[in-house]
């Protein structure tokens, strides 16, 4: 139980730290948020918990493919923010991301990559 609590605290602490840094510096916050810190932490958690190398490798593999269709959101959201407000920009960006994800899954399936 202590291990799970430690994982939650460290992982949540990273999110809080990044948001606090972003308050002070847009560039530094963006840079740190763009780093795959949560993925790296997840890989470490999987390793320390005795998961197989295949399981750990699969997590990294799928993370790569799942990131690709989310990238346009980071261009769309700032464009929409001043036009439609925060919540609407966030909702539209989320919907566009979901649509792009479905299209991306279909596209990569043509090359033998099964994401779902």
C-alpha positions as CSV (number, residue, x, y, z in Angstrom):
1,X,0.0,0.0,0.0
2,X,2.9,2.4,0.8
3,X,4.3,1.8,-2.7
4,X,1.0,2.8,-4.3
5,X,0.7,5.9,-2.2
6,X,4.3,6.9,-3.1
7,X,3.6,6.4,-6.8
8,X,0.5,8.6,-6.6
9,X,2.3,11.3,-4.6
10,X,5.3,11.4,-6.9
11,X,3.2,11.4,-10.1
12,X,0.8,14.0,-8.8
13,X,3.7,16.1,-7.6
14,X,5.2,16.1,-11.1
15,X,1.9,17.5,-12.5
16,X,1.8,20.2,-9.8
17,X,5.4,21.1,-10.2
18,X,5.0,21.5,-14.0
19,X,1.9,23.7,-13.6
20,X,3.8,25.9,-11.0
21,X,6.8,26.3,-13.4
22,X,4.4,27.1,-16.2
23,X,2.9,29.9,-14.1
24,X,6.3,31.5,-14.0
25,X,7.7,30.7,-17.4
26,X,5.7,29.7,-20.5
27,X,8.7,28.4,-22.2
28,X,10.1,26.4,-19.3
29,X,6.7,25.0,-18.4
30,X,6.1,24.0,-22.0
31,X,9.5,22.4,-22.3
32,X,9.1,20.4,-19.1
33,X,5.6,19.3,-20.0
34,X,6.8,18.2,-23.5
35,X,9.3,15.9,-21.9
36,X,8.0,12.3,-21.5
37,X,8.4,12.4,-17.7
38,X,5.2,10.6,-16.9
39,X,6.0,7.9,-19.5
40,X,9.5,7.5,-18.1
41,X,8.0,7.3,-14.6
42,X,5.5,4.7,-15.8
43,X,8.3,2.6,-17.4
44,X,10.2,2.8,-14.1
45,X,7.1,1.7,-12.1
46,X,6.5,-1.2,-14.5
47,X,10.1,-2.3,-14.2
48,X,10.2,-2.0,-10.4
49,X,6.9,-3.9,-10.2
50,X,8.5,-6.8,-12.1
51,X,6.7,-6.5,-15.4
52,X,8.2,-8.3,-18.4
53,X,10.4,-6.6,-20.8
54,X,7.8,-7.2,-23.5
55,X,5.2,-5.4,-21.4
56,X,7.5,-2.5,-20.8
57,X,8.5,-2.3,-24.5
58,X,4.9,-2.5,-25.6
59,X,4.0,0.5,-23.3
60,X,6.7,2.6,-24.9
61,X,5.7,1.4,-28.4
62,X,2.0,2.3,-28.0
63,X,2.8,5.6,-26.2
64,X,4.7,6.7,-29.3
65,X,1.8,5.9,-31.6
66,X,-0.8,7.4,-29.3
67,X,1.1,10.7,-29.1
68,X,1.1,11.4,-32.8
69,X,-2.6,12.2,-33.3
70,X,-2.6,14.4,-30.2
71,X,0.0,16.8,-31.5
72,X,-2.4,19.0,-33.6
73,X,-4.3,19.8,-30.4
74,X,-1.3,21.9,-29.2
75,X,-1.6,24.1,-32.3
76,X,-5.4,24.2,-32.4
77,X,-6.0,25.1,-28.7
78,X,-4.0,28.3,-28.6
79,X,-5.6,29.4,-31.9
80,X,-9.1,28.8,-30.5
81,X,-8.5,30.1,-27.0
82,X,-8.9,33.9,-27.7
83,X,-11.7,33.2,-30.2
84,X,-14.1,30.9,-28.2
85,X,-12.8,30.9,-24.6
86,X,-11.1,28.3,-22.5
87,X,-13.7,25.6,-22.1
88,X,-14.9,25.8,-25.6
89,X,-11.4,25.7,-27.0
90,X,-10.6,22.7,-24.7
91,X,-13.8,20.9,-25.8
92,X,-13.2,21.5,-29.5
93,X,-9.6,20.5,-29.2
94,X,-10.6,17.3,-27.4
95,X,-13.2,16.4,-30.1
96,X,-10.8,17.1,-32.9
97,X,-8.1,15.0,-31.2
98,X,-10.6,12.1,-30.9
99,X,-11.5,12.4,-34.5
100,X,-7.9,12.5,-35.5
101,X,-7.2,9.5,-33.3
102,X,-9.8,7.4,-35.1
103,X,-8.5,8.5,-38.5
104,X,-5.0,7.8,-37.4
105,X,-5.9,4.3,-36.1
106,X,-7.5,3.6,-39.5
107,X,-4.4,5.0,-41.4
108,X,-1.8,3.0,-39.5
109,X,-3.9,-0.2,-39.7
110,X,-3.2,0.0,-43.4
111,X,0.5,-0.5,-42.5
112,X,-0.2,-3.4,-40.1
113,X,-0.1,-1.4,-36.9
114,X,-3.0,-2.3,-34.6
115,X,-3.7,0.4,-32.0
116,X,-7.1,-0.7,-30.9
